[in-house]
Amino acid sequence: MRISNSRTMPPLTSSLDAVLMNVYTNTLLKCERIEVSHFHDRSVRLFTNKTWRSNNVPAFRGTSHLNRCGYISTKISSQVMEQMQSNVFVKEYSEDLPGTSSYESAMEALSSLITRKKRGDRSSVGGKYGKLERMLIYLKILGLEEKIGGLKIIHVAGTKGKGSTCTFCEAILRECGFRTGLFTSPHLIDVRERFRINGLDITEDKFLLYFWNCWNQLEEKVTKDLPMPPLFQFLTLLALKIFVCEQVDVAIIEVGLGGKRDSTNVIKEPIVCGITSLGMDHVEALGNTLGQIASHKAGIFKPHIPAFVVAQLSEAMDVIQEVARGLVVPLEVVAPLDCEKMDGLKLGLSGDHQFINAGLAVSLSKCWLQRTGNWEKLFGKQDNLESDLPAAFRRGLSTAHLSGRAQIVYDTSLKSCNSSEVSDSSCGDLIFYLDGAHSPESMEVCGRWFSSAVKGNWKASSCFTVENMVQVWGNGHLQYGTEKRDKSYKISKQILLFNCMEVRDPQVLLPKLVSMCASSGTHFSKALFVPSMSTYNKVTSAASVIPADNCSRDLSWQFNLQRLWEKMIHDTEVNTVIDTEPKMDAAKILPYEFLYEDVSHCSPVENHFACSAVIPSLPLAIDWLRDCVKRNPSVRIQVLVTGSLHLVGDVLKLLKR
């Protein structure tokens, strides 16, 4: 509907709470609910795809202009705004999508870009161009070569914590009123998680629009010397396309691997760069020493562009400082955030290590605001973050969320056990503690967090019900919402659900985890080893069909993990003969008594390990755990899922169903 002359409209004396505006602007305007006392004659687009013509509504830089024009604003979550807008996304563009525009078709197309079929495969892509040279050609094909220069980018590299740091930055700057774009990797359930606009995953409609636009343009230009980009290169190009088209005020971009030769390093002039904690990871690509790894990470530095880094071992810091000196980069080493500055609020991401990432995010965000000329507009002459944090910074730090990192999920799939018609004690509790730790350092951090979480030392900042599970973002001690449960009669058992890629060293990972937990007084009753559902050579979505259980699945890696576990627990080589023939019935794999049996020191008995088990599929493992709590109302099973982000993502996908 279009009203061409507002003078024919009767005056609107009552406020219109339903009117919601989303202003795309490189200004300080926050997404808010606008209560309008009267319309003038200027075009105002509503979320109903109707346009009202009105007059004299000024272009504005903040809500103060609205107030002077008779508008009353009430803050509303920018995430809610973005979600509401997505429900009526630009129908006029839908006819431009190709016939094969279904989401699963896009996933199949993405899967065809996976050139390396297993982790650690460093084979080169065909053609005569190097990676970054190809990226520049792709940008030119997509018409982005000049446009990305207009993006005001925060670029972050590191081994541990770069996703968390980027997430903190995004939340801080969104709370400051800016339209944010966030590109992170990997995704856990759906590839759209990698692209956030204003704190929300990009909608499916928008994803398809931008995806096929990029795909078709690139496909038309494919030659022998210029093949289609590999998966991560394509996703990087797609992120830049999305951020340019969505007119974000700030783009926060996480490096994929390394830095110097990473696909994201086509960014020529970021506003600021950051490096998180470094450790020994991806050594097959980055080198076998911390110094070599640091050289790759510092490869994102650009001449004269400020950079911030958290404290590192001297071997790494020396290299970072040397690179910075060579490029005349102003480099600052950032201390962890002082928790006192949060004024009683908790960080939105769990774990003591997050104060390191939060400190870096605060420095990056402040530098971005200063270099874009927005700091004084927002905070005046206040310049000392040593003594106080702006309220917007505290809100951002306390509301940031990132799936699969120190995340707690309460499984409510057994709600029939807890219905009002059945006794509250008719089944036990099943709680998943998910952390995608996969390096020695992150395993220690994971163990420390899990031990604190199961003891109730973490308090959740928020808790959401999502389909058949309850998620706890924030510093994750479980909240039951309106349910009131007496925990005193529940017997807690800590279970490890583990898998890792074969390029990892479980002989290092598992002892780090167990030692840290044990030093905090937490001991695993049992360990379950399972293969991941995800495959390295296929991109799936949240709606993708879960693969059927495969009796012929190779479980040799899982049995190897089990033997390492038993050897570690008993501190001696274990020679128990076990049946390695997969059984696709959970009850046949493990009797339910396995969870509860009291076996002294978990010694092997009757030709089976009493401390651990291999279950041939993840769905079977989840079913078995659920059956255990159904059968025993007095048990609280606390399952730590770790070792692989693929495993964590697969568990989340199953729980959401």
N, C-alpha and C positions, 0 to 999 in steps of 0.2 A: 504494500500500500504506500502511495506517495501523496502527501498533502502539499500541493504546490503553493498555496497561499495561506499562511498561518493566520491572516487577519480574519478568515472565515471561521476560525476555530473559536469556540467559547473560551474565556479565560479559565485556566486550570488553577483553582485555589487550593485544592488538596494535593498533598505530596504523592508522587508516584513511586512507591517503594520498588515496584517491579522494574523500573527503568534502570538498566545497567549499561554502563559505557565502558568501552575498552579503547583507550587512546594510544595509537602507535606513534610514539614520539621519542626523540632523543632528549627528553627533559626529565625533570624530577617528579613527574606526576605518578602517584601510586594508584593502583587499581582500587576503586572504591565504589560503594553504592551511592548513586546520585539521587537525591530527592529534589525534584524540580517543582518550584512554585509556579513558574509560568514559562512558556516557550517564546523565544524570539524567532528570527527568520534565518536559520542556518541549518544545514543538513546534519542530523545526528543519527548515526546508525545504531539500531537496536539489535538485540540478539535474536529477534524474531524474523530477521531478514527483511524487515520493513524499514523504510527511511522516512523520517519526518523532516519536512523543510522548516527551518526556522532561521531567524535573522539576528545578527549582532552578538552571537555568542563568540567571544573573542578567543583567538588561539591563546593558550595559556601554558605556563610553566609550572604551575602548582595549584593546589586546591584553594589557596588564598584568592586567586582570581575568580574561582567559582563562587566563593562566599560573597565577594563584592558584587557579583552579578545576580544575587538572589538564590544561589544554589547552596544547599546544605549537604555536606559530605559526611558519610559514616564509613570508617575503614572496613573493608571486607577482604578476605584473603585473596591474594593475587592468584593462588592456585585454583580457588573456586571460580574466579572470573574466567580463567583460561579454560577450565573444564566446561563452563556454561557456553562459552563462545564456540567450543569445538562441537557442540551438539547441533549447531546450525552452520557448519563450515561451508563456505562458498560453493553453493550448488552450481553457480554459473560455470565453474571450472570442471565439473564432473564429466561433461561430455568429452573433454580433452583426453581423458584417460584411455589407454588402449584397451582392446577387448580382453586381454589377458591381465586384467588389473586386480585380480583377487589377491588377497594378502598372501595366500599360500603360493601363488605363482611368483610373487616377488621373492619369497623365501627360496624357491627353487632357483630363481635367477641368481640370487646372492650365493647360493651353494655352489653354483658353477664357477664362481670366482675363487674358490678355495684351491690354490695351486699346490699347497704343501699339505700332504695328507696326514702328517703326524708331527707332533711337537718336536722341535729340534732339527727338522728338515730345513737346511739353509740353501737349498737349490735355487738358482737364480731364475727369474722370469725371462721368457724369451724376448727378443728384440734387441736393438742396438743401443737403447738409451738406458742410463742409470736410473735408479728409483726416483730421486728428486728431480732429475731432468724430465722423466715421464710425467711426474706430478705437475710440473709447470705447463707441459703441453696439454694435459687433461684440463687444467684450470682455464687455459685459453679456449679450448673447445667449448667449455661450459659458460664462457663469457664471464668468468669470475676473476680473471687475472688482475684487473684493476680494482674490482669491487671489494675484494677481501682487504684491500688497503684501508677501506673505511671502517673495518671492524676494529673495535677497541678491545684487544685481546689480553688475557692473562694466560701465560703458557707455563705449564708445570710438568717437570720431570721428577724421577726418583724411583727407588726400588719399593719402598713401603710407604703407604700413606698418601700417595699422590691423588688417588680418587677421593679420599676423605678431605684432603686439603681443598681440592676443587669444589667439593660439595659445600664445605663451610663458606668458601668465597662466594659461591652462587647465592646461598641463603642470606649472607650478610648484605650483599649488594641489592638483592631483591627487597629486603627489608628497608633498604635506603631509598627505595622507590624506583629502581631501574628495571627495565625489561631485560631479562637475563637469558642467555643461551649457554647450555652446559653439554660438553661432549666428553664422555668417559668410556672406558672399556675394562673388562668385557661386559656383556649383558648376562643376566642370569636366567631369565625366563623368555624374554621377548627382545628382539633387536632394537625396538623403539626405546628401550630403557637408556640407550646410549645417547639419545638426543632429548634433552629437557628444555622446554621453553617455560619461563616463569615457574620453575620448580616442578613442572609436570611432564611426564613422557609425552612426546609428540603424538598427536592423535593418529589413528589409523588412516583416516582420509587424507590428512596432510602428508603423512609419510608416503602414501602411494603416489600422491601428486608429484612430490619432489623426486621420489625414487625413479618413476618412469620417465620423468623429464630428463634426469641425468643419464639414465640407462640408454634411452633412445639416441640422445646426442652423441654419447660415447660410442655406441655400437655402430653408428653410421660412419665413424672415422677409423674403425679398426683396420689395421694393416699388419703385414708380417712383422714389421719393425715396431709397431705400436699396438700390442694386444690389449684386450680389455684389462683394466687395472685389477690386481689381486684384491681380495676381500677388504683388508684394512685400508688400503689406499682408496678404494671406492667409498667406504664408509666415511673416511676423512673428507673426501670431496663432497659427499652428501651433507655432512655436517656444515661445511662452509656454505654450501648452497642454501641450506635451511636458515642459517643465521643471517645471511644476506637478505633473503626474501622475507624473513620474519622481522627484519629491522630491529634486531636486538641492540640494546645500548651497550651491553658488555657480553663478550664471548669468552667463556672459561674453557680452556682446551687442555685435556690431559694427554701427555705423550703416550703412545702405544708401547713402544719398546726402545729403550736406550734414549735417544735424543738427536744426536748428530745426524744420523741417517734415517730418522723416523719420518713417516709420511707427513706428520704434522709440522715438520720443520721447513715447510714452504712459507711459513709465516715470516715475513721479512722485518716487520717493525711492530712487535707486540708493545703494549704499554709497560708491562713488567713481567719478569720471569721468576720462577721459583724452583728450588730443588729440595725434595723431601729426604728422609733418611735413606741412606744407601746400604746395600748388603750384597751378598753373593747370590745372584740370581741371573738366569739367562746367560750363563757363562759361555755357552756354546756360540753366542752371537756377540757378546760384549767383552769377553776376555776373562782371564782366570785370576785377576787381581783387582782389588778395590780401586787402585789407581786407574787401571784401564776402564773400569766401569764408570768411574767419575768423569773421565775424559769424554765418554759418550754422553753422559747426562748434561755436562756443561756445554755440549755442542749446541744447545738451544740458545745460548747467550748471543746477543746481538750488540754491535758496537754502541757504546754510550747508553744502552738501555738498562735501567736499574734491575738488580737481581737480589733475591733473598735466599738464604740457605739455612737449614737447621744445623745444629752441631753435628760434626762427622768425626770419624777416626782420622788421625793426622794424615794417613796415607791417601785418603780421599780428599780431605780439605786442602792439602797442598796443591793437588792437581786443579781443583776448582778455582783456587785463588790465582794460580798461574794463568789459567784460561781467561779469567776476569781481567787480570792486569794487561794481557795481550790485546784485549778488545776495549780497554779503557771503560770497563763496566763498573759502575758503583755497586759494590757488593757488601751486603750486611748479613752478619750471622744473627739469627733470631733465637731468642730464648723461648722455652715453653710458656704458654699462657699461665699466668697466676690465677688459680681458681677463685681467689678473693675478688677478682675483677668481675666475676659473673653475677655478683650481688645476689647470691642465693640460688640462682638458676643453675641447672645442670647442662652440660654439653649434650647436644642431641645425638652424638655418636659415643658409644660406650668404650671404656678402657682408659687407663691412665695415659697411655701413649697418645691419645687423641689431644691432650694438652699441647703436645709438640706440634701436631698438625694445625691445631687451632691458633697457636702463636704465629705460625707461618701465614695462615689465612688472614689473620688480622693485619699483618704487615703488608701483604700483597693487596688487600682491599683498600687500606689507607693510601698506599702509593698510587693505586689506580685512581682513586678519588682525587688525589692531589694533582696528578699529571693530566687528568681530564678537566681540571678546573672546577670540580664539584665539591671539594672538601669544605671550602669556606662558605659556599652556598648552603650547605647542610648544617655545618657545625661551627660556623664563624671562625674565630681566631683560636679555638681549642686545638691544641697541637700535641699535647702530651698524653699519649696512651699509656704511659708508665703508671699514671695514677688512677685513670678512669677510662672505661670503655663507653662509647655512646650507646644509648638504649637500643638503637637499631642493630648495632653489632651484637649486643647480648641476645636480642631476639633471634637473629640469624643463627648464632652459634647454638642456641638452645633448641631450635626447631629443625636443624639440618637432619636429613635422613638418607641412608644409603643401604640398600638391601644386601644381605649376605655378609655383612661385616658386623660382628658382635650383635647379632639380631636374635631376638627371642620370639618364638612362635608357640602359642598354646593351641594344641590340636583340639578343636571342638567338633570333629567329625562324629564323635560318640555322644552327640547331644541327646540321643534317645535314652542313654544311661542316666542323664541328668535332667530329664524332663520333670515337670511338676508332679507327674503321676507316679514317679519312681523315687525311691529314697535317694537322697543326695549322695549316699555312700555306695550306690549300686555299681560304680566302676571307678577305677583309679584315674590318676592324672598322667597325661603324656605331654611333655614339654620339650620342644626342640631348641637347642642353642646352636645357632649357625654362624660359622666364621670361616671364610675362604682362605685361611692361612695355608701357605704352601712353601714357605722358606723357613730355615732354622730360627731366624729372629722372630718372624711372625708367629711361629709355633709357641714360643715362650710367652709372647704377648697374649695369644689366644688362651693358653693355660691359666695365666694370671686372671684374665677376665672371667673365664668359666668358673674358676674356683670362687671368685668373689660373687658372681651372679647366683650360683646355686646356694650360697649362704645368705642371700638376700641383701647383699651390701649395695646393689645397684638399684636405684629407684627410677622407674620409668617416667619420662616427661610426657609421654602420650601413649595411647593404646587404641588401636583401630580394629574393628571386626571386618575381615575381608573374606567373603564367601563363607567357607567352613573352617576358618581359622581366625585366631586373634593374633595380631601382630603387635609387638612392642618395639617402637622406634625408640630412641633415647637410651638412657642408661639402664637399661633393660631388665629390672626385676619385674616378674610377671604381675600384671594387674588382672583381676577377675571381673572388673566392671561392677555390675550390680549384684553379682553372686557373693554370698557370704559363706565362706567355707572354713571349717575348723581344720587347720593343717596338722594339728597335733597328732592325729592318728595315722597320718600318711607316712609310710616307710619309703624314704627316698633312695633310689638306686641310680648311680651315674653310669651311663652306657656310652661307649665311644662308637660312632658310626663313621668309618674311615675309608677313604680311597685316595690315591695320589697318582699322578702321571708317572710313567716308567722312567722318564728322564730325571725325576726327583730321586733323592736318596732317603728312603724310609729309615735306614739305619741311623740317620742323623735326626730326621723329623720326629719320629716316635719317642725316642729318649728325651728330647727337648720338651715335648709336651708332657710326658708322664712325670718327669722330674719337677717341672714347674708346678703341676697340680699337686704332687705329693708334698712339696715344700709348703704348700698352702693348706694341707690337710684334706685334700680331695683325692679319692682313689676310685678308679673305675671298677665296677663290679664285673662287667663283661665288655668285650670288644667285638664288633661286627664288621666284617670286611665285605664290601659289595662293589660290583662294577658300576660305573656311571651309565645312565641312559644316553646321555649326550654323546655324539660322535664328533670327531674333529673335522669331518668332511661334510657336514650338513648343518645348515642354519635352520632352526625350527622356531615356531612361534608358541605363544601360550596355548593356542588352540590346536597345535599339531597333535596328531595321533601318537599316543605313547606306544612304543614298540612292544610287540608281544614278547612274553618270556621265551627265551631261546635255549632249548636243551643242549644245543651244541656250542654254547658260549665258552670261550676259552677263559678259565678262571685261574690259570697258573699264576698270574700276578697276585691275585687275591690270596691264594694259598701261600705264596711267598711272604706276603705281608703278615699273614697269620703266624707263620713259623718264626718270623722276626719278633713278633709280639710275645709269643710264648717264651722264646729264648731270653728276651729282655725281662719278662716277669719272673722267670725262674732262675735267671742268671746262669743258665747252663744250656747246652744244646739239648733240644727235645727231639726224641726219635719216635714218638708215638705215630703209629700208622693210622691214617685217616682215609675215609672214603671220599675220593675226589670226583665221584660221579655226581653231576648236578641233579638235584631233585627239585621239581618245580612246584612242590607243595610245601608251604611254610611249616606246617605242622610236622611233616615228615623230615624236614631239614633239622628242626630243633623241637624237642618237646618243650611245652610251655614251662615245665619245671626247671628248665635250664636257667631261666632268669633268677629263680628263687633258691635253687639248691645251695646248701651251705657246704662247700667243699673246702677243706682245710688248705689254705695257700693255693687254691685253684690248681691242684695237681691233676695231671691227665689221668683219667680213669676210664676203664672199659672202652679203650680204643677211641676216645674222643677227647678233645681239649675242653676243659671245664671253664676256662677263662675266656674263650673266644670261639667264633664260628665264622665260616664263609657262607654267605647267602647269595645264590646265583643271580638275583635281580633285586633292584631297589624297591619296586612295588611290593615284592614278597616280604622284604625286610620291614617296610612300613606296616603292611598287613599283620605281620607277626607281632610287632610291638603293640599295635592297637588291640589285637586279640588278648595279649597279656594283660593289659589294663582292664579289659572287659571282664576277664576272669578273676581278677583280684582287686577289689575295691579299696584295699588298704595300701596300695602301692602308688608312689609317684615316680615315674620314670623320667629322668632328666637326660636327654640324648644330646651329646655334643657331636655335631656334624662338621667335619673339617678335613683338611688335606687337599681340597680341590674346590675351586669356584664352580666347576662343572657339577660336582656332586651337590654342592649347596643349592645351585639353581634347580637341579633335578628334584631335590627334596621339596623346595618351595613350589615347584610346578605340581607335584603330587598332592601336597597339602591343600593347594588352592582348588583342587578338584574334589 
